[in-house]
Each structure stands twice: as C-alpha cells, then as structure tokens.
Amino acid sequence: MTKTITMAHGSGGSATRELIQKVFMRSYATMPLLEGNDSAVLPMPASVDAGRLAITTDSFVVTPQFFPGGDIGRLAVCGTVNDLACAGASPHYLSAAFILEEGYSQDDLITICLSMARASEEAGILIVTGDTKVVERGHGDGVYINTTGVGFLAPDVELSGAACRPGDAILLSGTLGDHGIAIVSVREGLSFETDIRSDAAPLYALCEAVLKAAPGTHAFRDPTRGGLASTLSELAEQSRVAMLVEEQAVPVRDEVRGACDLLGYDVFQVANEGKMVAIVPAEQAEAALAAMRSAPYGADAAIIGEVQALATSSEKPQAYLRTPLGSRRVMDVLSGEQLPRIC
C-alpha cells in the first residue's frame, strides 16, 4: 500500500478496499463494519425506551489536524458524543465519513483513526458505518471528517434550551478557552511558559451524573464555536430570559487568560470542546456541582451565575457579565469568525 492517499483510493476498486481493510478496519473494526454492508442494521438497546431516539451530525475541518491535547479524530468523536449528551442521550452508534486529499499521509490517517478508536471506547460508542471520498490535490486540506451520532433517552429525560427558568443556577464544568488557545498557539507558532492543551473530551458520563443528582435539570449546552457568550445568549433567547454571569466565578487558567489578553480575544468567546453548561434549579445546584466535580473532566466545575426574569417587556433576552467592580455588561455574541477552522 502506498504511503500517501491517491485518487485510486476513492475509486471504489481494489485500492479503496485495501484502504478500508488496512486502515479503517484495523483501527476500529466493529461487527457492523466487518459485515461490509451498505447500511448498518443495529439493535435497539434493551435498557432504554425504544421510542426515544436522538441523532446529531457534525463535520470537522480543524487545522492543524494535530494539536496539544488531541487531534481531529478525537475531536470528531467527542464533539458528536457531547451533542448527544446535551439532549441527555446515552451515546451508542457513530458513523464516520472521511474526505481525503490526494497526497495525504496514510501514517497520519492511521494515527487519526486510532485516536478515534480510543475516544470511542472511552465514550462507550461504536463506530458502525462510514464512507471514504478522495479529492484532487489542492482541493482539500488533508482530511475532513463527518460524523453522525445516534443515542437513546430514558423516558423521563426532557431537556431543552427553551426550558430555562428565572432562579435557575448556571453551572460550567471547567475552565474556559483551552481548546481555542491550544489551536491558535500551534497555528501561529506561539510558545507559552506553560503547556496549553485542548480540552476535547467526551462528557456524557458527566451529564449522566448531573441528571442523577439533579433530576430537575432544564438544559445542557456545550460552549463550542462562539464560546460561553454565544451559548448563554442562545439559551437566553430560546427561554426568553436573561443570563447573569459572575465574572469572578468563571474558571479560566491564568495562561489562557494571558494568551487572550496578548491576542486581543475575549475569553468568553473562545471555543471549548470538553466543557458543558448546565441550567439547574437553584435548590439542586449544589448537588449538581458535586456531581460534576466527581465526574471525569469536571474537577474545575463551578456555579457561575443565575437565570433572571427580563426586567421589562421590552428588554431583549441576552447574557450579561457582572464584573468584579459590580458593573454589568452584555456578553457579546461572537460576530464574524474569531478563529476559523477551530473544529
């Protein structure tokens, strides 16, 4: 097998079969994949209500494809699993479609596939079907990945961005900005005194723990592109409320804050790939916080604010930040593209 991707690998012939067998099957061969059919026929898990299905799809075009703390493969799995987790759905099945550029290194592709296999095992999700296409040299950026995730919900789980209520607590599962700053540091060749790594991580176990501790949880949302500011603004609009965040309560690593100051970024707009926002009734907030902190990837969780009713009928639903001086300002939604090709 050649060391780089050729147009023949996208032909559907012997080179395609060789790529599938020696790269994809060796990396994460599950029984549905090994059957070699055009569709995966999958059982409904006995542990869940058969009528409750969640499905999400996403595409990943990050550059560079390898960065401190992860790569495009881990990102593809974790990002899709976390979208399912936001619905309260347990992740079960994943498709993975690759668009490869002619000349791309097969060694790098194998590394990405093995990373996806490890992330899938950690998240408890099976890669069950996929696709491969090849585009001419200069018509891609090495590799793009599209994933579709399927999960299942318990009958009593009802989460929605429109369900936030005045008095609810706003929880954040960890520090802001790690992924975005890790990407830009590699892309721009920046070096910092301390290691800044992507936070890409699967968060269903954390969400599951929160739901057990705080069954009244109203919403989850992962603050990816657009960061915390855009996420909370979106929730505010969906629920017709105001979101008030206490700036001092938000966990941010000193090195990330320093990098944002250096680069002129608002840390509340920087992308995250392993953090979760939870909107929880006030009386269940402490229990939810304890659950987050005891779950994988939640050690730095904090209660960062509260949901408030709109002061007047003309007030616009949006997110606000209360500064250490006591002043209040709007958390601006990201306008334009702060960091292109971030996920």
ZITANOR-V113168 format. One record per residue. N is the residue number from 1. RES is the residue in one small letter. SS is DSSP state (H for helix, E for strand, - for the rest). PSI is psi in whole degrees, 0 to 359 (* if undefined). D_CENTER is the distance of its C-alpha to the mean C-alpha in whole Angstrom. Layout:
# ZITANOR-V113168
N/RES/SS/PSI/D_CENTER ; N/RES/SS/PSI/D_CENTER
This chain:
# ZITANOR-V113168
1/m/-/136/34 ; 2/t/-/160/34 ; 3/k/-/346/31 ; 4/t/E/162/30 ; 5/i/-/134/28 ; 6/t/-/167/31 ; 7/m/H/333/32 ; 8/a/H/333/33 ; 9/h/H/344/30 ; 10/g/H/11/29 ; 11/s/-/340/32 ; 12/g/-/1/32 ; 13/g/-/212/35 ; 14/s/H/324/36 ; 15/a/H/322/33 ; 16/t/H/313/30 ; 17/r/H/320/31 ; 18/e/H/318/32 ; 19/l/H/314/28 ; 20/i/H/315/27 ; 21/q/H/316/29 ; 22/k/H/345/29 ; 23/v/H/296/25 ; 24/f/H/312/23 ; 25/m/H/321/25 ; 26/r/H/332/26 ; 27/s/H/314/22 ; 28/y/H/59/21 ; 29/a/-/114/24 ; 30/t/-/165/24 ; 31/m/H/316/27 ; 32/p/H/323/25 ; 33/l/H/317/25 ; 34/l/H/335/28 ; 35/e/H/335/30 ; 36/g/-/21/29 ; 37/n/-/169/29 ; 38/d/-/340/28 ; 39/s/-/147/26 ; 40/a/-/124/25 ; 41/v/-/117/27 ; 42/l/-/147/25 ; 43/p/-/150/26 ; 44/m/-/129/25 ; 45/p/-/136/24 ; 46/a/-/341/27 ; 47/s/-/355/25 ; 48/v/-/162/24 ; 49/d/-/122/25 ; 50/a/-/342/26 ; 51/g/-/3/26 ; 52/r/-/105/22 ; 53/l/E/138/19 ; 54/a/E/139/16 ; 55/i/E/140/15 ; 56/t/E/154/12 ; 57/t/E/151/12 ; 58/d/E/157/10 ; 59/s/E/146/11 ; 60/f/E/124/11 ; 61/v/-/26/14 ; 62/v/-/144/13 ; 63/t/-/131/16 ; 64/p/-/162/17 ; 65/q/-/342/16 ; 66/f/E/133/16 ; 67/f/E/163/16 ; 68/p/-/123/16 ; 69/g/-/357/14 ; 70/g/E/196/13 ; 71/d/E/178/13 ; 72/i/H/331/12 ; 73/g/H/310/12 ; 74/r/H/319/10 ; 75/l/H/317/7 ; 76/a/H/317/8 ; 77/v/H/310/8 ; 78/c/H/319/6 ; 79/g/H/320/3 ; 80/t/H/317/6 ; 81/v/H/319/7 ; 82/n/H/329/5 ; 83/d/H/322/7 ; 84/l/H/319/10 ; 85/a/H/327/10 ; 86/c/H/334/10 ; 87/a/-/357/13 ; 88/g/-/17/14 ; 89/a/-/135/14 ; 90/s/E/129/15 ; 91/p/E/135/13 ; 92/h/E/312/16 ; 93/y/E/147/16 ; 94/l/E/135/14 ; 95/s/E/154/16 ; 96/a/E/114/16 ; 97/a/E/133/18 ; 98/f/E/132/19 ; 99/i/E/112/20 ; 100/l/E/145/22 ; 101/e/E/137/25 ; 102/e/-/130/28 ; 103/g/-/355/29 ; 104/y/-/144/26 ; 105/s/E/127/26 ; 106/q/H/330/26 ; 107/d/H/318/26 ; 108/d/H/321/22 ; 109/l/H/318/21 ; 110/i/H/317/22 ; 111/t/H/318/20 ; 112/i/H/316/17 ; 113/c/H/319/18 ; 114/l/H/324/19 ; 115/s/H/319/16 ; 116/m/H/321/14 ; 117/a/H/316/17 ; 118/r/H/317/16 ; 119/a/H/321/12 ; 120/s/H/318/14 ; 121/e/H/317/16 ; 122/e/H/320/15 ; 123/a/H/347/12 ; 124/g/-/33/16 ; 125/i/-/144/15 ; 126/l/E/132/17 ; 127/i/E/114/17 ; 128/v/E/346/20 ; 129/t/E/164/21 ; 130/g/E/187/20 ; 131/d/E/156/22 ; 132/t/E/130/23 ; 133/k/E/151/24 ; 134/v/E/133/26 ; 135/v/E/159/27 ; 136/e/-/153/30 ; 137/r/-/132/29 ; 138/g/-/356/29 ; 139/h/-/13/27 ; 140/g/-/196/23 ; 141/d/-/49/21 ; 142/g/-/288/22 ; 143/v/E/134/19 ; 144/y/E/147/16 ; 145/i/E/130/14 ; 146/n/E/135/14 ; 147/t/E/148/12 ; 148/t/E/130/13 ; 149/g/E/143/12 ; 150/v/E/131/15 ; 151/g/E/172/15 ; 152/f/E/146/18 ; 153/l/-/144/19 ; 154/a/-/152/22 ; 155/p/-/331/24 ; 156/d/-/5/24 ; 157/v/-/118/20 ; 158/e/-/97/20 ; 159/l/-/142/17 ; 160/s/-/143/17 ; 161/g/-/343/17 ; 162/a/-/6/20 ; 163/a/-/1/21 ; 164/c/-/139/21 ; 165/r/-/146/25 ; 166/p/-/135/27 ; 167/g/-/340/27 ; 168/d/-/150/24 ; 169/a/E/148/22 ; 170/i/E/121/19 ; 171/l/E/147/17 ; 172/l/E/134/14 ; 173/s/-/353/13 ; 174/g/-/194/13 ; 175/t/-/147/14 ; 176/l/-/150/13 ; 177/g/-/359/13 ; 178/d/H/314/13 ; 179/h/H/309/10 ; 180/g/H/317/12 ; 181/i/H/327/15 ; 182/a/H/319/15 ; 183/i/H/311/15 ; 184/v/H/331/17 ; 185/s/H/321/20 ; 186/v/H/316/20 ; 187/r/H/321/20 ; 188/e/-/1/23 ; 189/g/-/32/25 ; 190/l/-/148/24 ; 191/s/-/139/25 ; 192/f/-/159/25 ; 193/e/-/330/27 ; 194/t/-/159/24 ; 195/d/-/122/21 ; 196/i/-/121/18 ; 197/r/-/150/15 ; 198/s/-/147/11 ; 199/d/-/13/9 ; 200/a/-/122/7 ; 201/a/-/149/8 ; 202/p/-/132/8 ; 203/l/-/14/8 ; 204/y/H/319/11 ; 205/a/H/322/14 ; 206/l/H/314/13 ; 207/c/H/319/13 ; 208/e/H/317/16 ; 209/a/H/320/18 ; 210/v/H/316/17 ; 211/l/H/325/19 ; 212/k/H/320/22 ; 213/a/H/328/23 ; 214/a/-/78/22 ; 215/p/-/346/23 ; 216/g/-/6/23 ; 217/t/-/134/20 ; 218/h/-/326/19 ; 219/a/E/149/16 ; 220/f/E/151/12 ; 221/r/E/134/9 ; 222/d/-/125/6 ; 223/p/-/77/8 ; 224/t/-/241/6 ; 225/r/-/134/9 ; 226/g/-/346/12 ; 227/g/H/196/11 ; 228/l/H/322/13 ; 229/a/H/311/16 ; 230/s/H/322/15 ; 231/t/H/311/12 ; 232/l/H/326/16 ; 233/s/H/321/18 ; 234/e/H/316/16 ; 235/l/H/319/17 ; 236/a/H/316/20 ; 237/e/H/318/21 ; 238/q/H/320/20 ; 239/s/H/356/22 ; 240/r/-/53/25 ; 241/v/-/178/25 ; 242/a/E/145/24 ; 243/m/E/120/22 ; 244/l/E/118/23 ; 245/v/E/134/22 ; 246/e/E/112/24 ; 247/e/H/319/23 ; 248/q/H/341/25 ; 249/a/H/346/22 ; 250/v/-/122/19 ; 251/p/-/125/18 ; 252/v/-/131/18 ; 253/r/-/142/19 ; 254/d/H/321/23 ; 255/e/H/327/22 ; 256/v/H/317/19 ; 257/r/H/318/21 ; 258/g/H/320/24 ; 259/a/H/320/22 ; 260/c/H/318/21 ; 261/d/H/319/25 ; 262/l/H/320/26 ; 263/l/H/353/24 ; 264/g/-/26/24 ; 265/y/-/149/20 ; 266/d/-/117/20 ; 267/v/H/336/17 ; 268/f/H/352/16 ; 269/q/H/358/15 ; 270/v/-/141/13 ; 271/a/-/148/9 ; 272/n/-/150/7 ; 273/e/-/7/4 ; 274/g/-/34/6 ; 275/k/-/152/8 ; 276/m/-/136/9 ; 277/v/E/136/12 ; 278/a/E/136/14 ; 279/i/E/116/17 ; 280/v/E/141/20 ; 281/p/-/142/24 ; 282/a/H/320/26 ; 283/e/H/346/28 ; 284/q/H/4/25 ; 285/a/H/316/23 ; 286/e/H/321/25 ; 287/a/H/319/24 ; 288/a/H/319/20 ; 289/l/H/315/20 ; 290/a/H/321/22 ; 291/a/H/317/20 ; 292/m/H/312/17 ; 293/r/H/335/19 ; 294/s/H/350/20 ; 295/a/-/159/17 ; 296/p/-/136/15 ; 297/y/-/17/13 ; 298/g/-/15/15 ; 299/a/-/329/18 ; 300/d/-/18/17 ; 301/a/-/153/17 ; 302/a/E/153/19 ; 303/i/E/119/20 ; 304/i/E/357/20 ; 305/g/E/195/22 ; 306/e/E/158/23 ; 307/v/E/136/23 ; 308/q/E/153/27 ; 309/a/-/152/29 ; 310/l/-/137/30 ; 311/a/-/324/33 ; 312/t/-/165/35 ; 313/s/-/341/34 ; 314/s/-/353/34 ; 315/e/-/139/31 ; 316/k/-/133/28 ; 317/p/-/124/25 ; 318/q/-/176/23 ; 319/a/E/143/21 ; 320/y/E/154/24 ; 321/l/E/125/24 ; 322/r/E/119/27 ; 323/t/-/167/28 ; 324/p/-/337/30 ; 325/l/-/356/33 ; 326/g/-/355/32 ; 327/s/-/161/32 ; 328/r/E/132/29 ; 329/r/E/158/27 ; 330/v/E/137/25 ; 331/m/-/102/21 ; 332/d/-/136/21 ; 333/v/-/140/19 ; 334/l/-/129/18 ; 335/s/-/125/20 ; 336/g/-/201/20 ; 337/e/-/103/18 ; 338/q/-/310/18 ; 339/l/-/93/16 ; 340/p/-/154/16 ; 341/r/-/49/14 ; 342/i/-/341/11 ; 343/c/-/*/9
